Amino acid sequence: MAEPVPYLSLVIPCYNEQDNVPELLRRVEAALGRIGKPFEVLIVDDGSTDNTPRLLAEGMRRFPWLRVLRMARNSGQSAAFEAGFAAARGQVIATLDADLQNDPEEIPRLLPLLQEVDMVTGWRRDRQDTAFRRWQSRMANRIRNWITEETVNDSASSLKLYRAEVVKGLKLFRGAHRYFPTLAKMRGYTVREEPVKHSPRFAGTAKYGFRNRAFVGIFDLIGVRWMKKRYLRYSCSELRREGPEATQ
């Protein structure tokens, strides 16, 4: 019997998260089992060098809904998202981080919101991070909004839901995952920002620090601002042929 086509595809980039993988799989299964529709989970292993690959292989033997993509080398979160989006089969595509700071249990609550908009982006209004990381995020979002002429409170949150067409065929660049709401709007899609729960990291260590977020992000911001100004927006339709030959 052929497997049912999934309604929901959950894409999760994963890099050296051996301490989080078992709990992540357990909680994802419990959360997505509540939506009452077929689902798949694509974990994109971004060149992990710890026991993450082994644990994911074991997970595939236990969970029929689990698919694992393996990047040839560590390529970054945006590349992992792009690979996951291309492979996803669902009508709806959701994303979250593997560190369990995003709660999988939020996905069933957010799903109905896609009846009104094309994309729902999570807003970690009460972030469970150090004071310095919270300050970093506030400053980053203010600068990001100023340069890109946006009003998004938390563009970099990985907890997001999309109608599949929003991200299918979207060619990303390194760091693009911080600008998904802006990129969706540029393509003419509607976006809603929704407060979501944020938890302390379950285990392991953060992969991003001040240097690899702040300085690289300046160049990305300039690029996104340029893209917004130069993005092609038009509509085009083909004329219907008139006259006797149109009915032949």
C-alpha positions as CSV (number, residue, x, y, z in Angstrom):
1,M,0.0,0.0,0.0
2,A,1.4,3.4,-1.0
3,E,2.1,5.8,1.8
4,P,-0.4,8.7,2.1
5,V,0.8,12.0,0.8
6,P,1.6,14.2,3.9
7,Y,-0.4,17.2,4.6
8,L,2.3,18.7,6.7
9,S,6.1,18.6,6.2
10,L,8.2,19.7,9.2
11,V,11.8,20.8,8.3
12,I,14.4,20.8,11.0
13,P,18.0,21.8,10.4
14,C,20.3,19.9,12.8
15,Y,24.0,20.2,13.5
16,N,25.7,18.4,16.4
17,E,22.6,17.9,18.5
18,Q,23.2,14.4,19.8
19,D,21.8,15.3,23.2
20,N,18.6,16.7,21.8
21,V,17.7,14.3,19.0
22,P,15.9,11.6,21.1
23,E,13.8,14.1,23.0
24,L,13.1,16.0,19.8
25,L,11.7,13.0,18.0
26,R,9.6,12.0,21.0
27,R,8.0,15.5,21.3
28,V,7.6,15.9,17.5
29,E,5.7,12.6,17.3
30,A,3.4,13.6,20.2
31,A,2.7,17.1,18.8
32,L,2.1,16.2,15.2
33,G,0.0,13.2,16.1
34,R,-2.6,15.8,17.3
35,I,-3.2,17.4,13.9
36,G,-5.2,14.4,12.6
37,K,-3.6,14.4,9.2
38,P,-0.6,12.6,7.6
39,F,2.7,14.3,8.2
40,E,6.4,13.9,7.6
41,V,9.5,15.2,9.4
42,L,12.6,16.1,7.4
43,I,15.7,16.5,9.6
44,V,18.5,18.0,7.6
45,D,21.8,16.9,9.2
46,D,24.1,19.7,8.4
47,G,27.4,17.7,8.4
48,S,27.3,16.7,12.1
49,T,30.5,15.3,13.6
50,D,29.0,13.9,16.8
51,N,26.6,11.0,17.3
52,T,23.7,12.8,15.6
53,P,23.9,10.8,12.3
54,R,23.7,7.5,14.2
55,L,20.8,8.6,16.3
56,L,18.9,9.8,13.2
57,A,19.5,6.5,11.5
58,E,18.1,4.7,14.6
59,G,15.1,7.1,14.5
60,M,14.4,6.2,10.9
61,R,14.0,2.6,11.9
62,R,11.5,3.5,14.6
63,F,9.5,6.3,13.0
64,P,8.0,5.8,9.5
65,W,7.3,9.5,9.2
66,L,11.0,10.5,9.6
67,R,13.2,11.4,6.6
68,V,16.8,12.4,7.0
69,L,18.8,14.5,4.6
70,R,22.5,14.6,5.0
71,M,24.5,17.6,3.8
72,A,27.9,16.7,2.3
73,R,29.5,19.3,4.6
74,N,28.4,21.9,7.1
75,S,26.7,24.5,4.9
76,G,24.7,26.6,7.3
77,Q,21.1,26.9,8.3
78,S,19.8,28.6,5.2
79,A,21.2,25.8,3.0
80,A,19.6,23.2,5.2
81,F,16.3,25.0,5.0
82,E,16.5,25.2,1.2
83,A,17.3,21.5,0.9
84,G,14.4,20.6,3.2
85,F,12.0,22.8,1.3
86,A,12.9,21.2,-2.0
87,A,12.4,17.7,-0.6
88,A,9.2,18.5,1.4
89,R,6.0,16.9,0.0
90,G,3.3,18.6,2.2
91,Q,0.8,21.2,1.4
92,V,2.0,23.0,4.5
93,I,5.7,23.3,5.5
94,A,6.6,24.1,9.1
95,T,10.1,24.7,10.5
96,L,11.8,24.8,13.9
97,D,15.2,24.4,15.5
98,A,16.6,21.1,16.8
99,D,17.6,22.6,20.2
100,L,13.9,22.5,21.5
101,Q,13.9,26.2,22.3
102,N,11.0,26.1,19.8
103,D,8.2,24.0,21.1
104,P,6.8,21.4,18.6
105,E,3.6,21.6,20.6
106,E,2.9,25.0,19.2
107,I,2.5,23.7,15.6
108,P,-1.1,22.3,16.0
109,R,-2.1,25.7,17.6
110,L,-0.7,27.7,14.7
111,L,-1.9,25.6,11.8
112,P,-5.5,27.0,11.7
113,L,-4.0,30.5,11.2
114,L,-3.0,29.5,7.7
115,Q,-6.6,29.6,6.7
116,E,-6.3,33.4,6.7
117,V,-2.7,34.1,5.7
118,D,0.1,32.4,3.6
119,M,2.7,32.4,6.4
120,V,2.8,32.4,10.2
121,T,6.0,33.5,11.8
122,G,6.6,32.9,15.5
123,W,7.4,35.8,17.8
124,R,9.5,34.8,20.8
125,R,8.1,37.6,22.9
126,D,9.3,36.1,26.2
127,R,12.7,34.8,25.2
128,Q,14.4,32.3,27.6
129,D,17.9,33.4,26.9
130,T,20.6,35.3,28.7
131,A,20.2,39.0,29.1
132,F,23.0,39.6,26.6
133,R,21.4,37.4,24.0
134,R,18.0,39.1,24.5
135,W,19.7,42.5,24.0
136,Q,21.5,41.2,20.9
137,S,18.1,40.1,19.4
138,R,16.4,43.4,20.2
139,M,19.2,45.4,18.6
140,A,19.3,43.0,15.6
141,N,15.6,43.3,15.0
142,R,15.6,47.1,15.3
143,I,18.5,47.4,12.8
144,R,16.9,44.8,10.5
145,N,13.6,46.6,10.4
146,W,15.2,50.0,9.9
147,I,17.3,48.9,6.9
148,T,14.7,46.6,5.3
149,E,11.8,48.9,6.1
150,E,10.0,46.2,8.0
151,T,7.9,45.9,11.2
152,V,8.7,42.3,12.2
153,N,9.3,41.8,15.9
154,D,11.3,38.5,15.6
155,S,12.3,37.8,12.0
156,A,14.9,35.2,13.0
157,S,12.6,32.8,14.9
158,S,12.8,29.4,13.3
159,L,9.2,28.4,14.3
160,K,7.3,29.2,11.1
161,L,4.5,27.7,9.0
162,Y,4.0,28.3,5.3
163,R,1.7,27.3,2.5
164,A,4.1,25.2,0.5
165,E,4.0,27.5,-2.5
166,V,5.5,30.4,-0.4
167,V,8.9,28.6,-0.2
168,K,8.9,26.2,-3.1
169,G,11.3,27.5,-5.7
170,L,12.7,30.2,-3.4
171,K,16.4,30.5,-4.0
172,L,18.1,31.3,-0.8
173,F,21.5,32.8,0.2
174,R,23.6,32.3,3.3
175,G,21.8,34.0,6.2
176,A,18.5,34.2,4.4
177,H,16.7,32.3,7.2
178,R,16.7,35.6,9.2
179,Y,14.6,37.3,6.5
180,F,11.9,34.8,5.5
181,P,9.0,37.1,6.4
182,T,10.4,39.8,4.1
183,L,11.2,37.4,1.3
184,A,7.6,36.0,1.5
185,K,6.1,39.5,1.3
186,M,8.4,40.4,-1.6
187,R,6.7,37.5,-3.5
188,G,3.3,38.9,-2.7
189,Y,2.3,36.5,0.1
190,T,0.6,37.6,3.4
191,V,2.4,37.1,6.7
192,R,1.1,37.0,10.3
193,E,3.3,37.3,13.3
194,E,2.1,35.3,16.3
195,P,3.6,35.1,19.9
196,V,4.9,31.7,20.7
197,K,6.4,29.9,23.7
198,H,10.2,30.0,23.9
199,S,12.1,27.6,26.2
200,P,15.7,27.3,27.4
201,R,17.9,25.1,25.3
202,F,17.2,21.5,26.2
203,A,20.9,20.4,26.0
204,G,24.1,21.2,24.1
205,T,25.5,24.6,23.2
206,A,24.4,27.4,20.9
207,K,25.8,27.4,17.4
208,Y,25.6,31.2,16.9
209,G,27.5,33.9,18.8
210,F,27.9,37.7,18.5
211,R,30.5,37.6,15.8
212,N,28.8,35.2,13.4
213,R,25.5,37.0,13.7
214,A,26.3,40.7,13.9
215,F,29.0,41.4,11.4
216,V,27.9,39.0,8.7
217,G,24.3,40.2,9.1
218,I,25.3,43.7,8.0
219,F,26.1,42.5,4.5
220,D,22.9,40.5,4.4
221,L,20.8,43.5,5.3
222,I,22.3,45.6,2.5
223,G,21.5,42.7,0.1
224,V,17.9,42.3,1.3
225,R,17.4,46.1,1.0
226,W,18.7,46.0,-2.5
227,M,16.5,43.0,-3.4
228,K,13.4,44.8,-2.1
229,K,14.1,47.9,-4.2
230,R,14.9,45.9,-7.4
231,Y,12.4,43.0,-7.1
232,L,10.3,42.5,-10.2
233,R,6.5,43.0,-9.6
234,Y,4.2,42.6,-12.5
235,S,1.2,40.8,-13.8
236,C,0.8,39.3,-17.3
237,S,-1.9,37.5,-19.2
238,E,-2.2,36.0,-22.6
239,L,-4.8,37.4,-25.0
240,R,-7.4,35.0,-26.3
241,R,-7.5,34.6,-30.0
242,E,-10.6,36.1,-31.6
243,G,-12.2,35.4,-35.0
244,P,-13.4,32.3,-36.9
245,E,-10.1,30.5,-36.5
246,A,-10.6,30.6,-32.7
247,T,-13.4,28.0,-33.0
248,Q,-11.7,25.6,-35.4
